[in-house]
């Protein structure tokens, strides 16, 4: 499975050593929570799912021009299960 890494950083310039939470907001945003190892603040990174979707389509169309996006593959379900997402 291919994926694109999100660049995460705190206002102080610190980058996460680990992520404490990933979720979805009621307004359809991806929310990533982590504690900055530099300044010890809790940081919440929010990205609209529409932007995520647009980024994925751009990457897919660059690599596989005739590809049709697949939905809910076994690999996707396994990945989501490993990071704690439940249906």
C-alpha positions in Angstrom: 0.0 0.0 0.0 1.3 3.4 -0.9 0.8 6.4 1.3 2.0 10.0 1.7 3.6 11.1 4.9 2.2 14.2 6.6 4.8 16.7 7.9 4.1 17.4 11.6 5.8 20.1 13.6 5.1 22.3 16.6 5.2 26.1 16.6 8.5 25.8 18.5 9.9 23.7 15.7 9.8 20.3 17.5 8.7 17.2 15.7 6.8 14.3 17.2 8.6 11.2 18.5 5.2 9.4 18.6 1.5 10.1 18.0 -0.9 9.8 20.9 -4.1 9.9 18.9 -5.6 10.0 15.5 -9.3 10.7 14.9 -12.0 12.4 12.8 -13.8 15.5 13.8 -17.6 16.1 13.3 -16.6 18.7 10.6 -14.8 16.0 8.5 -11.3 16.8 9.5 -8.4 14.4 10.2 -7.0 15.2 13.7 -3.6 14.0 14.9 -2.6 14.6 18.5 0.9 14.4 19.9 3.1 15.9 22.6 6.0 18.1 21.5 9.2 16.7 23.0 10.8 20.1 22.8 8.3 22.4 24.6 6.1 19.6 26.1 2.8 21.1 24.7 0.0 19.0 23.4 -0.3 19.6 19.7 -3.4 19.0 17.6 -2.8 19.0 13.8 -6.0 19.3 11.8 -6.4 18.7 8.1 -9.6 18.6 6.2 -10.4 15.2 4.7 -11.2 16.9 1.4 -7.5 18.0 1.3 -6.4 14.5 2.1 -8.5 13.1 -0.6 -7.3 15.6 -3.1 -3.6 14.9 -2.2 -4.3 11.1 -2.6 -5.9 11.5 -6.0 -3.0 13.8 -7.2 -0.4 11.2 -6.1 -2.4 8.3 -7.6 -2.9 10.0 -10.9 0.8 10.9 -11.2 1.8 7.2 -10.6 -1.1 5.3 -12.2 -2.9 7.5 -14.8 -5.6 4.9 -15.5 -6.1 3.6 -12.0 -9.5 3.5 -10.4 -9.5 4.1 -6.6 -10.4 1.0 -4.6 -12.5 1.3 -1.5 -12.2 -0.8 1.6 -9.6 -3.4 0.6 -8.3 -6.1 3.0 -5.0 -4.2 3.3 -6.8 -1.0 4.2 -8.9 -2.8 6.9 -5.8 -4.4 8.4 -3.9 -1.1 8.5 -6.9 0.7 10.1 -7.3 -2.1 12.7 -3.5 -1.9 13.6 -3.8 1.8 14.3 -6.9 1.3 16.5 -9.7 2.3 14.1 -12.9 0.3 14.7 -15.9 0.1 12.4 
